[in-house]
Amino acid sequence: MNNEKKIYINQIKERDRVESIFLVRDKITAMAKNGKPYMTLKLMDRTGEVEGRIWDQVDRFSIMFAKDDFIQVNAKASVYMGKMQLIVQDLTKVDEGLVELGDFLPVSKRSAGEMREELDRVLASLVDPHIEALLRSFFDDPEFFALYSKAPAAKAMHHVFLGGLLEHSLAVVALATDVAARYSQVNRDLLICGALLHDIGKVKELSYVRSFDYTDEGKLLGHIVIGVQMIEDRIRTLSDFPHELSMLIKHLLLSHHGQYDYGSPKRPKFLEAVILNFIDDLDSKINGVQTHIDKEPDREENWTQYHRLYDRYFYKGLKSSPQTKNQPATDKTAVSPEPQNKPQGEKRQRFDRPLGSTLGDQLREKNLDLFSTLSGKGEVS
């Protein structure tokens, strides 16, 4: 059998005959009204997900594979209630050693090396020695950075791809830098600290070895509680860390969802916490909406399909803005500040005055162990 990935989900059209390999994200067996069993699958590759249905020989196929296995399907594509489905007529389990992981898990379009360099520039620009020490205790730790640089930012809402957490955090840092440059009363270092650490609990909340899911710890505690505990553990290793600063950083995590209804244990109660809530939400919404629009590039209608979580359709008819159409293209990567010259004397504190290749390319032809041994500052060894 040829185990080459022949077609991706975003290329499938109605009535296509599909013979290709997919990763099984979910597998559910149910009973139809006529008393016959049927199976619903969530099949995924790096371009998205598609529902699969098995109507015949359910018992035989069911014992052949499990959730998170790779299977090659022979199926017919059809559209049901506005959504693409694959009616699976035959399938074969594929050994994980015969596939390229980069074909099946979505990955950041940004280079892993480029993002690490941007992170290092941000760390070098910090003025507060305590904040810098805390951040470096995380990001100069190869074991932690291996998780942080590969984790998705969420399971479904936004940045749902390997490297999504790092990409999202750097985007929030860029927004934080812009806000701090406009409003002099903002503590830039504190806001950047919140931008980089607000979602660190997701390295333990989410499982991303194959498909993206929640861990037991994630389901029981959630990334906010996990993140606060991770910060407390790091602070205990740092000498003379200010108690007030510790409180403020923890509050940034506890309040970054903004409202109790959104799972926030606390509402933002100082300026930087309010800003972090808005810029985190801004970047996640932009990515979530754009990802939804990009899922159907060949759809001729001016409107997307219905987005269940946002509870609306999105208009996509306007292809380009007249104001920007003839302007030169700009760099789409997140902008981070150039390193500032750190003062040789006293440093400002809040408390005493009011890579050439993408991550997907790197994963190709490698095994399924996402947590490669890293050395130095998170570089693959």
LINHUNOR-V762506 format. One record per pair of residues at least 6 apart in sequence whose ideal C-beta (glycine too) atoms are under 7 Angstrom apart, sorted by the first residue. I is the first residue (numbers start at 1). J is the second residue. Records with the same first field share a line. If there is no record, write none. Layout:
I = J ; J
//
This chain:
1 = 72 ; 92
3 = 21 ; 94 ; 98 ; 99
5 = 20 ; 21 ; 103
6 = 19 ; 20
7 = 18 ; 20
8 = 45 ; 47
9 = 45 ; 47 ; 48 ; 49 ; 50
10 = 47 ; 48
12 = 18 ; 50 ; 77 ; 84
13 = 77
14 = 77 ; 78 ; 79
15 = 77
16 = 77
17 = 76
18 = 73 ; 75 ; 77 ; 86
19 = 74
20 = 72 ; 73
21 = 70 ; 71 ; 72 ; 94 ; 99
22 = 43 ; 44 ; 45 ; 71 ; 73
23 = 44 ; 45 ; 70 ; 104 ; 210 ; 211
24 = 41 ; 43 ; 65 ; 67 ; 68 ; 69 ; 71
25 = 42 ; 43 ; 44 ; 49 ; 211
26 = 41 ; 42 ; 67
27 = 39 ; 41 ; 66 ; 67
28 = 39 ; 40
29 = 37 ; 39 ; 58 ; 62
30 = 38 ; 40
31 = 37
32 = 38
37 = 58 ; 59
38 = 53 ; 54 ; 55 ; 58
39 = 54 ; 58 ; 61 ; 62
40 = 51 ; 53
41 = 51 ; 52
42 = 49 ; 51
43 = 49 ; 50 ; 52 ; 86
44 = 104 ; 211
45 = 103 ; 104
46 = 102 ; 103 ; 104 ; 105 ; 106 ; 107 ; 360
48 = 295
50 = 84 ; 86
51 = 83 ; 85
52 = 73 ; 75 ; 86 ; 88
53 = 85 ; 87 ; 88
54 = 61 ; 88
61 = 91
64 = 91 ; 93
65 = 71 ; 93
68 = 210 ; 211
69 = 93
70 = 94 ; 96 ; 99
71 = 91 ; 92 ; 93 ; 94
72 = 91 ; 92 ; 94
73 = 86 ; 88 ; 91
74 = 89 ; 90
75 = 86 ; 87 ; 88 ; 89
76 = 87 ; 89
77 = 84 ; 86
78 = 85 ; 87
82 = 305
96 = 368
100 = 364 ; 365
101 = 363 ; 366 ; 368
102 = 360 ; 363 ; 364
105 = 162
106 = 160 ; 161 ; 162
107 = 161 ; 162 ; 163 ; 358 ; 359 ; 360 ; 363
108 = 161 ; 162 ; 163 ; 164 ; 167 ; 359
109 = 358
110 = 167 ; 333
111 = 355 ; 356 ; 357 ; 358
112 = 149 ; 163 ; 355 ; 359 ; 362
113 = 355 ; 356
114 = 333 ; 355
115 = 166 ; 167 ; 170
116 = 377 ; 378
118 = 170 ; 334 ; 336
119 = 139 ; 170
120 = 377
121 = 336 ; 338 ; 339
122 = 173 ; 192 ; 336
123 = 132 ; 135 ; 136 ; 139
124 = 339
125 = 337 ; 339 ; 340
126 = 132 ; 189
127 = 189 ; 342 ; 347 ; 348
128 = 189 ; 347 ; 349
129 = 347
130 = 241 ; 242 ; 245
131 = 189 ; 190 ; 193
133 = 238
134 = 234 ; 235 ; 238
135 = 193 ; 196
137 = 234 ; 237 ; 238
138 = 144 ; 234
139 = 145
140 = 377
142 = 374 ; 375 ; 378
145 = 374 ; 378
146 = 371 ; 372 ; 374 ; 378
147 = 203 ; 371
148 = 165 ; 166 ; 200 ; 203
149 = 163 ; 166 ; 378
150 = 162 ; 163 ; 208 ; 370
151 = 165 ; 202 ; 203 ; 206 ; 208
152 = 159 ; 160 ; 161 ; 162 ; 164 ; 165 ; 206 ; 208 ; 212
153 = 159 ; 164 ; 165 ; 168 ; 199 ; 202
154 = 160
155 = 206 ; 212 ; 213 ; 214
157 = 284 ; 288 ; 309
158 = 284 ; 287 ; 288
159 = 165 ; 167 ; 168 ; 287
160 = 212
162 = 208 ; 359
163 = 359
165 = 199 ; 202
168 = 283 ; 284
169 = 195 ; 196 ; 199
170 = 334 ; 336
171 = 283 ; 334
172 = 195 ; 279 ; 280 ; 283
173 = 192 ; 195 ; 196 ; 336
174 = 334 ; 335 ; 336
175 = 279 ; 282 ; 283
176 = 191 ; 192 ; 195 ; 279
177 = 336 ; 337
179 = 186 ; 275 ; 279
180 = 186 ; 188 ; 191
185 = 271
186 = 271 ; 272 ; 275
187 = 272 ; 350
190 = 248 ; 272 ; 350
191 = 272 ; 275 ; 276
193 = 249
194 = 249 ; 252 ; 256 ; 272 ; 276
195 = 276
197 = 227 ; 231 ; 253
198 = 252 ; 253 ; 256 ; 276 ; 280
199 = 223
200 = 227 ; 230
201 = 223 ; 224 ; 226 ; 227 ; 230
202 = 223
204 = 215 ; 217 ; 218 ; 226
205 = 214 ; 215 ; 217 ; 218 ; 222 ; 223 ; 226
206 = 212 ; 214 ; 215 ; 218
207 = 213 ; 214 ; 215
208 = 370
209 = 368 ; 370
217 = 226
224 = 253 ; 254 ; 265
227 = 253
228 = 250 ; 253 ; 254
231 = 249 ; 250 ; 253
235 = 241 ; 246
242 = 351
244 = 351
245 = 351
248 = 270
251 = 266 ; 269 ; 273
252 = 272 ; 273 ; 276
254 = 265 ; 266
255 = 264 ; 266 ; 267 ; 268 ; 269 ; 273 ; 277
256 = 276 ; 277 ; 280
257 = 263 ; 264
258 = 264 ; 267 ; 268 ; 277 ; 281
259 = 267
268 = 274 ; 277
289 = 314
292 = 304 ; 307 ; 314
293 = 304 ; 314 ; 316
296 = 304 ; 305
302 = 315 ; 316 ; 317
303 = 313 ; 314 ; 315 ; 316
304 = 313 ; 314 ; 316
306 = 313
307 = 314
372 = 380
373 = 381
374 = 380 ; 381
375 = 381
//
